[in-house]
Amino acid sequence: MKAVQLKNGFGFEELTLMELDTPVPGRLEVLIRIKAASLNYRDLVVINGVMPIGIQFPFIPLSDGAGEIVAVGEGVTKFQVGQRVAANLQQKFIGGSTRAEVLKDSLGGPLSGVAAEYIVLHEEGVVAIPDHLSWEEASTLPIAALTAWSMLMESGGLRAGDTVLLQGTGGVSIFGLQFSLMAGARVIITSSSNDKLERAKALGAWQTINYSEVPEWDKVALELTGGGVDHVLDVGGAATMAQSINALRTGGTVSMVGFLSGLTIPEFDVTSILQKAATIRGSQVGNREHFENMNRAISRHRLHPVIDRVFPLSRIGEAFALLAEGKQYFGKIVVQI
């Protein structure tokens, strides 16, 4: 089978297209013919060695993939050959709250990932995908979609009439826009690109803010809402957290789902958290039960993920270069396997 590996170390230059043996499913395992995989910022920091999670070389990257079950091992009861499925990022995170041990069983680091024509997974780590989605669309669900869903719908308790502030137009933010609208909430979205803001508006965003033109976007959000937003999905990290908190209404929630601008906030003043009675929540994607809940909602509403570009596996380096650049895509980047 074809697969992409990090051969001997970290970095894009180590990504190599290989011919490997096709794995065989053992007891309670399924063999999946991966059809498409989507890229996430998590993959970027794993490949570059920024996220030290103990991977072993050679290593197959990528966390999110969708495909067809082509064989099942002894004792499998949840799935049959021919079913369309996606892999759950944290293979043993079935339900309940995040626990330290489930993080050790994450695809694309430290476990081998999905950038291969065939992978073997335990049947408990697999989720059926909505029938109306293409392989490419379904491949975007495990991290980007599930993170937005879990933070807003499961942990966040999003309700009709709430206001959500989303940063940027990457995968998590665009799914956040779609799920917020599905729930009857209104959305403010920020970007440095007016073209992207127009696209977000066309998808249903209530208000848009160009943060390059209006650096104090938090104050604009306060004015637009007459007191602050209910939820913020913060993808920026260090450089945006203070403004995210300031944009909240009293009692609002910031869900930190990324760290594009860095991890460390020097001399951070916690006064705003106290004054706002704010909830600050870190994101660890979601469990399989959340995934199944999300897929039912996606099916019911016939939601389609937004994909910017699709690359063949042989051009995975170009796909990562686009992701790393950060400003030239809208929604998700996908690789066909």
C-alpha positions as YAML, in Angstrom:
chain: A
units: angstrom
residues:
- id: 1
  name: MET
  ca: [0.00, 0.00, 0.00]
- id: 2
  name: LYS
  ca: [1.00, 3.63, -0.45]
- id: 3
  name: ALA
  ca: [1.67, 5.66, 2.69]
- id: 4
  name: VAL
  ca: [3.44, 8.86, 3.68]
- id: 5
  name: GLN
  ca: [6.03, 8.60, 6.43]
- id: 6
  name: LEU
  ca: [8.31, 10.83, 8.41]
- id: 7
  name: LYS
  ca: [11.41, 8.72, 7.81]
- id: 8
  name: ASN
  ca: [14.09, 9.74, 10.26]
- id: 9
  name: GLY
  ca: [13.08, 13.00, 11.89]
- id: 10
  name: PHE
  ca: [10.84, 16.04, 11.91]
- id: 11
  name: GLY
  ca: [10.14, 18.51, 9.10]
- id: 12
  name: PHE
  ca: [8.36, 18.67, 5.75]
- id: 13
  name: GLU
  ca: [11.52, 17.50, 4.01]
- id: 14
  name: GLU
  ca: [11.23, 14.17, 5.83]
- id: 15
  name: LEU
  ca: [7.77, 13.39, 4.37]
- id: 16
  name: THR
  ca: [8.31, 10.45, 2.01]
- id: 17
  name: LEU
  ca: [5.82, 8.48, -0.11]
- id: 18
  name: MET
  ca: [6.44, 4.78, 0.59]
- id: 19
  name: GLU
  ca: [5.21, 1.32, -0.39]
- id: 20
  name: LEU
  ca: [4.36, -0.64, 2.75]
- id: 21
  name: ASP
  ca: [2.67, -3.94, 3.56]
- id: 22
  name: THR
  ca: [-1.10, -3.77, 3.98]
- id: 23
  name: PRO
  ca: [-2.02, -4.41, 7.64]
- id: 24
  name: VAL
  ca: [-4.30, -7.27, 8.69]
- id: 25
  name: PRO
  ca: [-7.11, -6.72, 11.22]
- id: 26
  name: GLY
  ca: [-6.89, -8.65, 14.47]
- id: 27
  name: ARG
  ca: [-9.62, -9.47, 16.95]
- id: 28
  name: LEU
  ca: [-12.16, -6.61, 17.29]
- id: 29
  name: GLU
  ca: [-10.36, -4.61, 14.59]
- id: 30
  name: VAL
  ca: [-11.45, -3.33, 11.18]
- id: 31
  name: LEU
  ca: [-9.37, -2.71, 8.06]
- id: 32
  name: ILE
  ca: [-10.24, 0.62, 6.45]
- id: 33
  name: ARG
  ca: [-9.40, 1.70, 2.91]
- id: 34
  name: ILE
  ca: [-8.76, 5.38, 3.57]
- id: 35
  name: LYS
  ca: [-10.19, 7.54, 0.78]
- id: 36
  name: ALA
  ca: [-9.36, 11.04, 2.04]
- id: 37
  name: ALA
  ca: [-7.62, 12.77, 4.92]
- id: 38
  name: SER
  ca: [-7.83, 16.38, 6.08]
- id: 39
  name: LEU
  ca: [-5.06, 18.54, 7.51]
- id: 40
  name: ASN
  ca: [-5.13, 20.21, 10.90]
- id: 41
  name: TYR
  ca: [-2.82, 22.59, 12.74]
- id: 42
  name: ARG
  ca: [-2.16, 19.68, 15.10]
- id: 43
  name: ASP
  ca: [-0.58, 17.75, 12.21]
- id: 44
  name: LEU
  ca: [1.62, 20.72, 11.40]
- id: 45
  name: VAL
  ca: [3.09, 20.98, 14.89]
- id: 46
  name: VAL
  ca: [3.53, 17.20, 15.16]
- id: 47
  name: ILE
  ca: [5.45, 17.04, 11.86]
- id: 48
  name: ASN
  ca: [7.61, 20.01, 12.81]
- id: 49
  name: GLY
  ca: [8.35, 18.57, 16.25]
- id: 50
  name: VAL
  ca: [6.72, 21.47, 18.10]
- id: 51
  name: MET
  ca: [4.35, 19.10, 19.91]
- id: 52
  name: PRO
  ca: [6.55, 16.59, 21.79]
- id: 53
  name: ILE
  ca: [4.23, 13.59, 22.08]
- id: 54
  name: GLY
  ca: [6.68, 10.73, 21.81]
- id: 55
  name: ILE
  ca: [6.25, 9.52, 18.24]
- id: 56
  name: GLN
  ca: [8.53, 6.79, 16.88]
- id: 57
  name: PHE
  ca: [10.18, 6.97, 13.45]
- id: 58
  name: PRO
  ca: [9.34, 6.01, 10.80]
- id: 59
  name: PHE
  ca: [5.94, 7.57, 11.48]
- id: 60
  name: ILE
  ca: [2.74, 7.92, 9.42]
- id: 61
  name: PRO
  ca: [1.18, 11.37, 10.10]
- id: 62
  name: LEU
  ca: [-2.34, 12.87, 9.92]
- id: 63
  name: SER
  ca: [-5.15, 12.47, 12.41]
- id: 64
  name: ASP
  ca: [-8.34, 12.84, 10.34]
- id: 65
  name: GLY
  ca: [-9.46, 10.39, 7.69]
- id: 66
  name: ALA
  ca: [-12.51, 8.71, 6.20]
- id: 67
  name: GLY
  ca: [-12.86, 5.53, 4.21]
- id: 68
  name: GLU
  ca: [-14.57, 2.20, 3.65]
- id: 69
  name: ILE
  ca: [-14.31, -0.92, 5.79]
- id: 70
  name: VAL
  ca: [-12.89, -3.68, 3.57]
- id: 71
  name: ALA
  ca: [-12.29, -6.43, 6.16]
- id: 72
  name: VAL
  ca: [-13.17, -7.15, 9.78]
- id: 73
  name: GLY
  ca: [-11.40, -9.20, 12.42]
- id: 74
  name: GLU
  ca: [-12.78, -11.86, 14.70]
- id: 75
  name: GLY
  ca: [-15.47, -10.68, 17.10]
- id: 76
  name: VAL
  ca: [-16.35, -7.42, 15.34]
- id: 77
  name: THR
  ca: [-20.05, -6.62, 15.81]
- id: 78
  name: LYS
  ca: [-20.39, -2.85, 15.35]
- id: 79
  name: PHE
  ca: [-19.45, -2.67, 11.67]
- id: 80
  name: GLN
  ca: [-19.60, -4.65, 8.44]
- id: 81
  name: VAL
  ca: [-17.57, -4.71, 5.25]
- id: 82
  name: GLY
  ca: [-18.69, -1.89, 2.97]
- id: 83
  name: GLN
  ca: [-19.62, 0.64, 5.65]
- id: 84
  name: ARG
  ca: [-18.40, 4.23, 5.34]
- id: 85
  name: VAL
  ca: [-16.59, 5.41, 8.44]
- id: 86
  name: ALA
  ca: [-14.28, 8.00, 9.96]
- id: 87
  name: ALA
  ca: [-11.61, 7.48, 12.58]
- id: 88
  name: ASN
  ca: [-12.04, 9.05, 16.01]
- id: 89
  name: LEU
  ca: [-8.92, 11.04, 16.96]
- id: 90
  name: GLN
  ca: [-8.69, 9.69, 20.50]
- id: 91
  name: GLN
  ca: [-9.29, 6.01, 19.96]
- id: 92
  name: LYS
  ca: [-10.33, 5.14, 23.53]
- id: 93
  name: PHE
  ca: [-12.32, 8.30, 24.29]
- id: 94
  name: ILE
  ca: [-15.80, 6.80, 24.09]
- id: 95
  name: GLY
  ca: [-17.73, 9.03, 26.49]
- id: 96
  name: GLY
  ca: [-17.50, 11.20, 29.59]
- id: 97
  name: SER
  ca: [-14.90, 13.85, 30.35]
- id: 98
  name: THR
  ca: [-11.37, 14.03, 28.99]
- id: 99
  name: ARG
  ca: [-8.88, 11.93, 30.92]
- id: 100
  name: ALA
  ca: [-5.11, 11.94, 30.66]
- id: 101
  name: GLU
  ca: [-4.96, 8.34, 29.50]
- id: 102
  name: VAL
  ca: [-7.12, 8.90, 26.41]
- id: 103
  name: LEU
  ca: [-4.64, 11.44, 25.05]
- id: 104
  name: LYS
  ca: [-2.05, 8.67, 24.73]
- id: 105
  name: ASP
  ca: [-4.16, 6.94, 22.09]
- id: 106
  name: SER
  ca: [-4.50, 9.75, 19.56]
- id: 107
  name: LEU
  ca: [-4.12, 9.09, 15.84]
- id: 108
  name: GLY
  ca: [-1.43, 11.06, 14.05]
- id: 109
  name: GLY
  ca: [0.63, 11.21, 17.24]
- id: 110
  name: PRO
  ca: [1.57, 9.35, 19.26]
- id: 111
  name: LEU
  ca: [-0.31, 6.60, 17.38]
- id: 112
  name: SER
  ca: [0.36, 6.09, 13.68]
- id: 113
  name: GLY
  ca: [-1.90, 8.26, 11.52]
- id: 114
  name: VAL
  ca: [-4.14, 7.98, 8.47]
- id: 115
  name: ALA
  ca: [-1.87, 9.11, 5.60]
- id: 116
  name: ALA
  ca: [-2.00, 5.59, 4.18]
- id: 117
  name: GLU
  ca: [-4.23, 3.64, 1.82]
- id: 118
  name: TYR
  ca: [-5.10, 1.14, 4.56]
- id: 119
  name: ILE
  ca: [-5.22, 1.38, 8.35]
- id: 120
  name: VAL
  ca: [-6.37, -1.00, 11.08]
- id: 121
  name: LEU
  ca: [-8.38, 0.36, 14.02]
- id: 122
  name: HIS
  ca: [-10.32, -1.08, 16.92]
- id: 123
  name: GLU
  ca: [-14.03, -1.06, 16.15]
- id: 124
  name: GLU
  ca: [-14.64, 1.19, 19.18]
- id: 125
  name: GLY
  ca: [-12.46, 3.90, 17.60]
- id: 126
  name: VAL
  ca: [-14.53, 4.18, 14.42]
- id: 127
  name: VAL
  ca: [-17.69, 6.19, 13.67]
- id: 128
  name: ALA
  ca: [-20.17, 5.83, 10.80]
- id: 129
  name: ILE
  ca: [-20.31, 8.94, 8.59]
- id: 130
  name: PRO
  ca: [-23.37, 10.74, 7.17]
- id: 131
  name: ASP
  ca: [-24.54, 9.22, 3.88]
- id: 132
  name: HIS
  ca: [-24.76, 12.54, 2.02]
- id: 133
  name: LEU
  ca: [-21.10, 13.47, 2.51]
- id: 134
  name: SER
  ca: [-18.29, 12.79, 0.07]
- id: 135
  name: TRP
  ca: [-15.11, 11.11, 1.28]
- id: 136
  name: GLU
  ca: [-13.38, 14.48, 1.25]
- id: 137
  name: GLU
  ca: [-16.13, 16.13, 3.29]
- id: 138
  name: ALA
  ca: [-16.27, 13.29, 5.80]
- id: 139
  name: SER
  ca: [-12.51, 13.44, 6.35]
- id: 140
  name: THR
  ca: [-12.88, 16.93, 7.87]
- id: 141
  name: LEU
  ca: [-15.10, 15.80, 10.75]
- id: 142
  name: PRO
  ca: [-12.90, 14.17, 13.45]
- id: 143
  name: ILE
  ca: [-10.97, 17.22, 14.69]
- id: 144
  name: ALA
  ca: [-12.20, 20.50, 13.19]
- id: 145
  name: ALA
  ca: [-15.90, 19.72, 13.18]
- id: 146
  name: LEU
  ca: [-15.91, 17.78, 16.44]
- id: 147
  name: THR
  ca: [-13.93, 20.47, 18.26]
- id: 148
  name: ALA
  ca: [-16.42, 23.17, 17.24]
- id: 149
  name: TRP
  ca: [-19.37, 20.91, 18.04]
- id: 150
  name: SER
  ca: [-18.05, 19.84, 21.43]
- id: 151
  name: MET
  ca: [-17.10, 23.34, 22.55]
- id: 152
  name: LEU
  ca: [-20.35, 24.96, 21.44]
- id: 153
  name: MET
  ca: [-23.03, 22.28, 21.62]
- id: 154
  name: GLU
  ca: [-21.84, 19.78, 24.22]
- id: 155
  name: SER
  ca: [-19.71, 21.73, 26.72]
- id: 156
  name: GLY
  ca: [-20.91, 25.21, 25.79]
- id: 157
  name: GLY
  ca: [-24.65, 24.62, 25.87]
- id: 158
  name: LEU
  ca: [-25.22, 26.91, 22.88]
- id: 159
  name: ARG
  ca: [-28.82, 28.11, 22.65]
- id: 160
  name: ALA
  ca: [-30.92, 29.87, 20.06]
- id: 161
  name: GLY
  ca: [-30.39, 33.61, 20.35]
- id: 162
  name: ASP
  ca: [-26.83, 33.36, 21.70]
- id: 163
  name: THR
  ca: [-24.03, 35.30, 20.02]
- id: 164
  name: VAL
  ca: [-20.80, 33.52, 19.07]
- id: 165
  name: LEU
  ca: [-17.53, 35.22, 18.12]
- id: 166
  name: LEU
  ca: [-15.25, 33.22, 15.83]
- id: 167
  name: GLN
  ca: [-11.67, 34.05, 14.94]
- id: 168
  name: GLY
  ca: [-10.48, 33.52, 11.39]
- id: 169
  name: THR
  ca: [-11.88, 31.33, 8.66]
- id: 170
  name: GLY
  ca: [-10.08, 28.03, 9.15]
- id: 171
  name: GLY
  ca: [-11.76, 24.70, 9.68]
- id: 172
  name: VAL
  ca: [-12.83, 25.02, 13.32]
- id: 173
  name: SER
  ca: [-14.18, 28.54, 12.86]
- id: 174
  name: ILE
  ca: [-16.18, 27.71, 9.73]
- id: 175
  name: PHE
  ca: [-17.67, 24.64, 11.40]
- id: 176
  name: GLY
  ca: [-18.40, 26.89, 14.38]
- id: 177
  name: LEU
  ca: [-20.28, 29.21, 12.04]
- id: 178
  name: GLN
  ca: [-22.30, 26.36, 10.55]
- id: 179
  name: PHE
  ca: [-23.18, 24.77, 13.89]
- id: 180
  name: SER
  ca: [-24.06, 28.13, 15.46]
- id: 181
  name: LEU
  ca: [-26.48, 28.89, 12.65]
- id: 182
  name: MET
  ca: [-27.90, 25.38, 12.95]
- id: 183
  name: ALA
  ca: [-28.66, 26.13, 16.62]
- id: 184
  name: GLY
  ca: [-30.27, 29.50, 15.90]
- id: 185
  name: ALA
  ca: [-27.38, 31.59, 17.22]
- id: 186
  name: ARG
  ca: [-25.89, 34.65, 15.54]
- id: 187
  name: VAL
  ca: [-22.23, 34.85, 14.60]
- id: 188
  name: ILE
  ca: [-19.55, 37.54, 14.54]
- id: 189
  name: ILE
  ca: [-16.46, 36.43, 12.64]
- id: 190
  name: THR
  ca: [-13.05, 38.09, 12.35]
- id: 191
  name: SER
  ca: [-10.43, 37.92, 9.60]
- id: 192
  name: SER
  ca: [-7.72, 40.05, 8.01]
- id: 193
  name: SER
  ca: [-9.22, 39.38, 4.56]
- id: 194
  name: ASN
  ca: [-12.30, 41.22, 3.32]
- id: 195
  name: ASP
  ca: [-12.80, 38.56, 0.65]
- id: 196
  name: LYS
  ca: [-12.98, 35.86, 3.32]
- id: 197
  name: LEU
  ca: [-15.33, 37.97, 5.40]
- id: 198
  name: GLU
  ca: [-17.62, 38.27, 2.39]
- id: 199
  name: ARG
  ca: [-17.60, 34.49, 2.04]
- id: 200
  name: ALA
  ca: [-18.41, 34.14, 5.74]
- id: 201
  name: LYS
  ca: [-21.25, 36.62, 5.32]
- id: 202
  name: ALA
  ca: [-22.58, 34.56, 2.42]
- id: 203
  name: LEU
  ca: [-22.59, 31.50, 4.69]
- id: 204
  name: GLY
  ca: [-24.74, 33.36, 7.20]
- id: 205
  name: ALA
  ca: [-22.47, 35.36, 9.52]
- id: 206
  name: TRP
  ca: [-24.37, 38.17, 11.24]
- id: 207
  name: GLN
  ca: [-21.44, 40.60, 11.51]
- id: 208
  name: THR
  ca: [-17.83, 40.60, 10.30]
- id: 209
  name: ILE
  ca: [-14.74, 42.46, 11.58]
- id: 210
  name: ASN
  ca: [-11.46, 42.94, 9.73]
- id: 211
  name: TYR
  ca: [-8.96, 42.89, 12.58]
- id: 212
  name: SER
  ca: [-6.22, 44.38, 10.39]
- id: 213
  name: GLU
  ca: [-8.37, 47.46, 9.85]
- id: 214
  name: VAL
  ca: [-9.90, 47.41, 13.34]
- id: 215
  name: PRO
  ca: [-7.32, 46.04, 15.81]
- id: 216
  name: GLU
  ca: [-9.64, 46.61, 18.78]
- id: 217
  name: TRP
  ca: [-12.15, 44.07, 17.50]
- id: 218
  name: ASP
  ca: [-13.18, 43.18, 21.05]
- id: 219
  name: LYS
  ca: [-14.59, 46.67, 21.57]
- id: 220
  name: VAL
  ca: [-16.50, 46.42, 18.29]
- id: 221
  name: ALA
  ca: [-18.00, 43.13, 19.46]
- id: 222
  name: LEU
  ca: [-19.10, 44.78, 22.71]
- id: 223
  name: GLU
  ca: [-20.76, 47.61, 20.79]
- id: 224
  name: LEU
  ca: [-22.46, 45.32, 18.27]
- id: 225
  name: THR
  ca: [-23.98, 43.18, 21.01]
- id: 226
  name: GLY
  ca: [-24.68, 45.86, 23.59]
- id: 227
  name: GLY
  ca: [-22.71, 44.11, 26.29]
- id: 228
  name: GLY
  ca: [-20.70, 41.21, 24.94]
- id: 229
  name: VAL
  ca: [-20.91, 37.83, 23.26]
- id: 230
  name: ASP
  ca: [-21.91, 34.55, 24.88]
- id: 231
  name: HIS
  ca: [-19.16, 32.38, 23.40]
- id: 232
  name: VAL
  ca: [-15.74, 32.88, 21.83]
- id: 233
  name: LEU
  ca: [-13.83, 30.16, 20.01]
- id: 234
  name: ASP
  ca: [-10.26, 31.39, 20.41]
- id: 235
  name: VAL
  ca: [-7.82, 29.98, 17.85]
- id: 236
  name: GLY
  ca: [-5.15, 32.63, 18.33]
- id: 237
  name: GLY
  ca: [-3.91, 31.80, 21.80]
- id: 238
  name: ALA
  ca: [-1.45, 34.19, 23.42]
- id: 239
  name: ALA
  ca: [-2.12, 37.26, 21.26]
- id: 240
  name: THR
  ca: [-5.92, 37.05, 21.30]
- id: 241
  name: MET
  ca: [-6.93, 35.70, 24.71]
- id: 242
  name: ALA
  ca: [-7.16, 39.07, 26.49]
- id: 243
  name: GLN
  ca: [-9.38, 40.51, 23.77]
- id: 244
  name: SER
  ca: [-11.47, 37.35, 23.67]
- id: 245
  name: ILE
  ca: [-12.21, 37.74, 27.38]
- id: 246
  name: ASN
  ca: [-12.97, 41.44, 26.97]
- id: 247
  name: ALA
  ca: [-15.46, 40.68, 24.18]
- id: 248
  name: LEU
  ca: [-17.53, 38.47, 26.50]
- id: 249
  name: ARG
  ca: [-20.72, 39.34, 28.29]
- id: 250
  name: THR
  ca: [-20.65, 38.79, 32.03]
- id: 251
  name: GLY
  ca: [-20.76, 35.04, 32.55]
- id: 252
  name: GLY
  ca: [-19.62, 34.25, 29.00]
- id: 253
  name: THR
  ca: [-17.25, 31.51, 27.88]
- id: 254
  name: VAL
  ca: [-13.97, 31.44, 25.96]
- id: 255
  name: SER
  ca: [-13.06, 28.06, 24.50]
- id: 256
  name: MET
  ca: [-9.38, 27.95, 23.61]
- id: 257
  name: VAL
  ca: [-9.08, 25.70, 20.57]
- id: 258
  name: GLY
  ca: [-5.76, 26.85, 19.10]
- id: 259
  name: PHE
  ca: [-2.50, 28.68, 19.65]
- id: 260
  name: LEU
  ca: [-1.62, 30.18, 16.28]
- id: 261
  name: SER
  ca: [0.06, 33.19, 17.90]
- id: 262
  name: GLY
  ca: [1.86, 31.26, 20.63]
- id: 263
  name: LEU
  ca: [1.32, 29.55, 23.95]
- id: 264
  name: THR
  ca: [2.69, 32.00, 26.51]
- id: 265
  name: ILE
  ca: [0.91, 35.17, 27.66]
- id: 266
  name: PRO
  ca: [3.46, 37.39, 29.47]
- id: 267
  name: GLU
  ca: [2.21, 39.38, 32.45]
- id: 268
  name: PHE
  ca: [-1.39, 38.36, 31.87]
- id: 269
  name: ASP
  ca: [-3.84, 40.30, 34.03]
- id: 270
  name: VAL
  ca: [-6.53, 37.99, 35.40]
- id: 271
  name: THR
  ca: [-8.72, 40.89, 36.54]
- id: 272
  name: SER
  ca: [-10.86, 40.69, 33.41]
- id: 273
  name: ILE
  ca: [-11.65, 37.03, 34.10]
- id: 274
  name: LEU
  ca: [-12.87, 37.91, 37.58]
- id: 275
  name: GLN
  ca: [-14.82, 40.97, 36.48]
- id: 276
  name: LYS
  ca: [-16.52, 39.07, 33.66]
- id: 277
  name: ALA
  ca: [-17.09, 35.95, 35.78]
- id: 278
  name: ALA
  ca: [-15.76, 34.29, 32.65]
- id: 279
  name: THR
  ca: [-15.37, 30.59, 31.99]
- id: 280
  name: ILE
  ca: [-12.11, 29.71, 30.19]
- id: 281
  name: ARG
  ca: [-12.19, 26.24, 28.72]
- id: 282
  name: GLY
  ca: [-9.39, 24.31, 27.05]
- id: 283
  name: SER
  ca: [-10.30, 22.06, 24.14]
- id: 284
  name: GLN
  ca: [-9.41, 18.40, 23.71]
- id: 285
  name: VAL
  ca: [-11.69, 17.74, 20.70]
- id: 286
  name: GLY
  ca: [-14.53, 15.43, 21.78]
- id: 287
  name: ASN
  ca: [-15.47, 11.84, 22.51]
- id: 288
  name: ARG
  ca: [-17.12, 9.24, 20.29]
- id: 289
  name: GLU
  ca: [-20.58, 9.94, 21.72]
- id: 290
  name: HIS
  ca: [-20.17, 13.61, 20.79]
- id: 291
  name: PHE
  ca: [-19.04, 12.52, 17.32]
- id: 292
  name: GLU
  ca: [-22.16, 10.41, 16.87]
- id: 293
  name: ASN
  ca: [-24.40, 13.23, 18.13]
- id: 294
  name: MET
  ca: [-22.75, 15.63, 15.69]
- id: 295
  name: ASN
  ca: [-23.15, 13.27, 12.76]
- id: 296
  name: ARG
  ca: [-26.87, 12.91, 13.45]
- id: 297
  name: ALA
  ca: [-27.23, 16.70, 13.39]
- id: 298
  name: ILE
  ca: [-25.16, 16.98, 10.20]
- id: 299
  name: SER
  ca: [-27.37, 14.36, 8.55]
- id: 300
  name: ARG
  ca: [-30.61, 15.96, 9.69]
- id: 301
  name: HIS
  ca: [-29.59, 19.42, 8.47]
- id: 302
  name: ARG
  ca: [-27.79, 18.12, 5.34]
- id: 303
  name: LEU
  ca: [-24.77, 20.22, 6.30]
- id: 304
  name: HIS
  ca: [-21.78, 20.17, 3.95]
- id: 305
  name: PRO
  ca: [-18.27, 20.98, 5.23]
- id: 306
  name: VAL
  ca: [-16.45, 23.81, 3.45]
- id: 307
  name: ILE
  ca: [-13.34, 22.59, 1.61]
- id: 308
  name: ASP
  ca: [-10.86, 25.02, 0.10]
- id: 309
  name: ARG
  ca: [-8.59, 22.68, -1.85]
- id: 310
  name: VAL
  ca: [-7.98, 18.98, -2.45]
- id: 311
  name: PHE
  ca: [-4.49, 17.58, -3.16]
- id: 312
  name: PRO
  ca: [-3.34, 14.12, -4.24]
- id: 313
  name: LEU
  ca: [-1.26, 12.21, -1.69]
- id: 314
  name: SER
  ca: [1.85, 12.74, -3.82]
- id: 315
  name: ARG
  ca: [1.53, 16.51, -3.22]
- id: 316
  name: ILE
  ca: [1.04, 16.38, 0.54]
- id: 317
  name: GLY
  ca: [4.03, 18.70, 0.99]
- id: 318
  name: GLU
  ca: [2.22, 21.41, -1.00]
- id: 319
  name: ALA
  ca: [-0.88, 20.90, 1.12]
- id: 320
  name: PHE
  ca: [1.11, 21.42, 4.31]
- id: 321
  name: ALA
  ca: [2.84, 24.48, 2.87]
- id: 322
  name: LEU
  ca: [-0.60, 26.00, 2.24]
- id: 323
  name: LEU
  ca: [-1.67, 25.16, 5.79]
- id: 324
  name: ALA
  ca: [1.54, 26.58, 7.27]
- id: 325
  name: GLU
  ca: [1.22, 29.85, 5.34]
- id: 326
  name: GLY
  ca: [-2.12, 30.29, 7.05]
- id: 327
  name: LYS
  ca: [-3.82, 33.03, 5.04]
- id: 328
  name: GLN
  ca: [-4.60, 31.56, 1.62]
- id: 329
  name: TYR
  ca: [-7.34, 29.07, 2.45]
- id: 330
  name: PHE
  ca: [-10.94, 29.15, 3.69]
- id: 331
  name: GLY
  ca: [-12.28, 26.11, 5.53]
- id: 332
  name: LYS
  ca: [-10.42, 22.83, 5.18]
- id: 333
  name: ILE
  ca: [-7.51, 21.41, 3.17]
- id: 334
  name: VAL
  ca: [-7.90, 17.77, 2.12]
- id: 335
  name: VAL
  ca: [-5.63, 15.09, 0.67]
- id: 336
  name: GLN
  ca: [-7.01, 12.24, -1.44]
- id: 337
  name: ILE
  ca: [-5.47, 8.90, -0.49]
...
